[in-house]
């Protein structure tokens, strides 16, 4: 799940579903104090694994974006596309009638992502190019809020928390901060940045898990339609967000060919990861 959460386009919630631990995960978080000892036994190994994965994979992902921007971006787009069949499978399974409101919700989530992606053109200032090294109090408050938002999406099946970070312009800065901390560079500053973000993630997981549990129980079809709108928009938003954070990338025939192949590979992986639930 940690590896999934650091790769834009792959959902930690989806991995939890395919491994058969999703309901236990949501239940342990939502009712944490009800069976504290049992929940701790379940959650501690899971979150230790997630934390170790984030530390070990951050450098790999950062290098891939810097050195192989086009193939890496297309691979992530393939992963996003590969998650769509799983969500369509969920919607088809539900006996709820597909109401117009479901499609409206999908349109709204689609619109939100596109507004974020084109925020620079719409509002005159983009959400990309976030600088974490010289944050003021308001900046740390926003970083905490971003952590809460990222946590919410990390546990929704089919929605990638790291993709949301990318759309908000925080993905590469967070990954690079983790990488620098692993290298023991500027430990106090980088540690504090990740601490604030991490507290936001923990608070978000605790606060929103109950809401997600309620939505998936009572309004499953509408919830998954909202997820579909998010994912479809993400296909266009990923390259825009990469451009915001990295800048223009010189065209390369070799990297483009690699990118097309990795797009296909990413799609197949995405389909296979969700295949057990179809």
MORAFEN-V752795 format. One record per residue. N is the residue number from 1. RES is the residue in one letter. BURIAL is # if it has 9 or more other C-alpha atoms within 8 Angstrom, else .. Layout:
n=N res=RES burial=BURIAL
n=N res=RES burial=BURIAL
//
This chain:
n=1 res=X burial=#
n=2 res=X burial=#
n=3 res=X burial=#
n=4 res=X burial=#
n=5 res=X burial=#
n=6 res=X burial=#
n=7 res=X burial=#
n=8 res=X burial=#
n=9 res=X burial=#
n=10 res=X burial=#
n=11 res=X burial=#
n=12 res=X burial=#
n=13 res=X burial=#
n=14 res=X burial=#
n=15 res=X burial=#
n=16 res=X burial=#
n=17 res=X burial=#
n=18 res=X burial=#
n=19 res=X burial=.
n=20 res=X burial=.
n=21 res=X burial=#
n=22 res=X burial=#
n=23 res=X burial=.
n=24 res=X burial=.
n=25 res=X burial=#
n=26 res=X burial=#
n=27 res=X burial=#
n=28 res=X burial=#
n=29 res=X burial=#
n=30 res=X burial=#
n=31 res=X burial=.
n=32 res=X burial=#
n=33 res=X burial=.
n=34 res=X burial=.
n=35 res=X burial=.
n=36 res=X burial=.
n=37 res=X burial=.
n=38 res=X burial=.
n=39 res=X burial=#
n=40 res=X burial=.
n=41 res=X burial=.
n=42 res=X burial=#
n=43 res=X burial=#
n=44 res=X burial=.
n=45 res=X burial=.
n=46 res=X burial=.
n=47 res=X burial=.
n=48 res=X burial=.
n=49 res=X burial=#
n=50 res=X burial=#
n=51 res=X burial=#
n=52 res=X burial=#
n=53 res=X burial=#
n=54 res=X burial=#
n=55 res=X burial=#
n=56 res=X burial=.
n=57 res=X burial=#
n=58 res=X burial=#
n=59 res=X burial=#
n=60 res=X burial=.
n=61 res=X burial=#
n=62 res=X burial=#
n=63 res=X burial=#
n=64 res=X burial=#
n=65 res=X burial=#
n=66 res=X burial=.
n=67 res=X burial=.
n=68 res=X burial=#
n=69 res=X burial=#
n=70 res=X burial=#
n=71 res=X burial=#
n=72 res=X burial=#
n=73 res=X burial=#
n=74 res=X burial=#
n=75 res=X burial=#
n=76 res=X burial=#
n=77 res=X burial=#
n=78 res=X burial=#
n=79 res=X burial=#
n=80 res=X burial=#
n=81 res=X burial=#
n=82 res=X burial=#
n=83 res=X burial=#
n=84 res=X burial=#
n=85 res=X burial=#
n=86 res=X burial=#
n=87 res=X burial=#
n=88 res=X burial=.
n=89 res=X burial=#
n=90 res=X burial=#
n=91 res=X burial=#
n=92 res=X burial=.
n=93 res=X burial=.
n=94 res=X burial=.
n=95 res=X burial=.
n=96 res=X burial=.
n=97 res=X burial=.
n=98 res=X burial=.
n=99 res=X burial=.
n=100 res=X burial=.
n=101 res=X burial=.
n=102 res=X burial=#
n=103 res=X burial=#
n=104 res=X burial=.
n=105 res=X burial=#
n=106 res=X burial=#
n=107 res=X burial=#
n=108 res=X burial=#
n=109 res=X burial=#
n=110 res=X burial=#
n=111 res=X burial=#
n=112 res=X burial=.
n=113 res=X burial=#
n=114 res=X burial=#
n=115 res=X burial=#
n=116 res=X burial=#
n=117 res=X burial=#
n=118 res=X burial=#
n=119 res=X burial=#
n=120 res=X burial=#
n=121 res=X burial=.
n=122 res=X burial=.
n=123 res=X burial=.
n=124 res=X burial=.
n=125 res=X burial=.
n=126 res=X burial=#
n=127 res=X burial=#
n=128 res=X burial=#
n=129 res=X burial=#
n=130 res=X burial=.
n=131 res=X burial=.
n=132 res=X burial=.
n=133 res=X burial=.
n=134 res=X burial=.
n=135 res=X burial=#
n=136 res=X burial=.
n=137 res=X burial=.
n=138 res=X burial=.
n=139 res=X burial=.
n=140 res=X burial=#
n=141 res=X burial=.
n=142 res=X burial=.
n=143 res=X burial=#
n=144 res=X burial=#
n=145 res=X burial=#
n=146 res=X burial=#
n=147 res=X burial=#
n=148 res=X burial=#
n=149 res=X burial=#
n=150 res=X burial=#
n=151 res=X burial=#
n=152 res=X burial=#
n=153 res=X burial=#
n=154 res=X burial=#
n=155 res=X burial=#
n=156 res=X burial=#
n=157 res=X burial=#
n=158 res=X burial=#
n=159 res=X burial=#
n=160 res=X burial=#
n=161 res=X burial=#
n=162 res=X burial=#
n=163 res=X burial=#
n=164 res=X burial=#
n=165 res=X burial=#
n=166 res=X burial=#
n=167 res=X burial=#
n=168 res=X burial=#
n=169 res=X burial=#
n=170 res=X burial=#
n=171 res=X burial=#
n=172 res=X burial=#
n=173 res=X burial=#
n=174 res=X burial=#
n=175 res=X burial=#
n=176 res=X burial=#
n=177 res=X burial=#
n=178 res=X burial=#
n=179 res=X burial=#
n=180 res=X burial=#
n=181 res=X burial=#
n=182 res=X burial=.
n=183 res=X burial=.
n=184 res=X burial=.
n=185 res=X burial=.
n=186 res=X burial=.
n=187 res=X burial=.
n=188 res=X burial=.
n=189 res=X burial=.
n=190 res=X burial=#
n=191 res=X burial=#
n=192 res=X burial=.
n=193 res=X burial=#
n=194 res=X burial=#
n=195 res=X burial=.
n=196 res=X burial=#
n=197 res=X burial=#
n=198 res=X burial=#
n=199 res=X burial=#
n=200 res=X burial=#
n=201 res=X burial=#
n=202 res=X burial=#
n=203 res=X burial=#
n=204 res=X burial=#
n=205 res=X burial=#
n=206 res=X burial=#
n=207 res=X burial=.
n=208 res=X burial=#
n=209 res=X burial=#
n=210 res=X burial=#
n=211 res=X burial=.
n=212 res=X burial=#
n=213 res=X burial=#
n=214 res=X burial=#
n=215 res=X burial=#
n=216 res=X burial=#
n=217 res=X burial=.
n=218 res=X burial=.
n=219 res=X burial=#
n=220 res=X burial=#
n=221 res=X burial=#
n=222 res=X burial=#
n=223 res=X burial=#
n=224 res=X burial=#
n=225 res=X burial=#
n=226 res=X burial=#
n=227 res=X burial=#
n=228 res=X burial=#
n=229 res=X burial=#
n=230 res=X burial=#
n=231 res=X burial=#
n=232 res=X burial=#
n=233 res=X burial=#
n=234 res=X burial=#
n=235 res=X burial=#
n=236 res=X burial=.
n=237 res=X burial=#
n=238 res=X burial=#
n=239 res=X burial=#
n=240 res=X burial=#
n=241 res=X burial=#
n=242 res=X burial=#
n=243 res=X burial=#
n=244 res=X burial=#
n=245 res=X burial=#
n=246 res=X burial=.
n=247 res=X burial=.
n=248 res=X burial=.
n=249 res=X burial=.
n=250 res=X burial=.
n=251 res=X burial=.
n=252 res=X burial=.
n=253 res=X burial=.
n=254 res=X burial=.
n=255 res=X burial=#
n=256 res=X burial=#
n=257 res=X burial=.
n=258 res=X burial=#
n=259 res=X burial=#
n=260 res=X burial=#
n=261 res=X burial=.
n=262 res=X burial=#
n=263 res=X burial=#
n=264 res=X burial=#
n=265 res=X burial=#
n=266 res=X burial=#
n=267 res=X burial=#
n=268 res=X burial=#
n=269 res=X burial=#
n=270 res=X burial=#
n=271 res=X burial=#
n=272 res=X burial=.
n=273 res=X burial=#
n=274 res=X burial=#
n=275 res=X burial=#
n=276 res=X burial=.
n=277 res=X burial=#
n=278 res=X burial=.
//
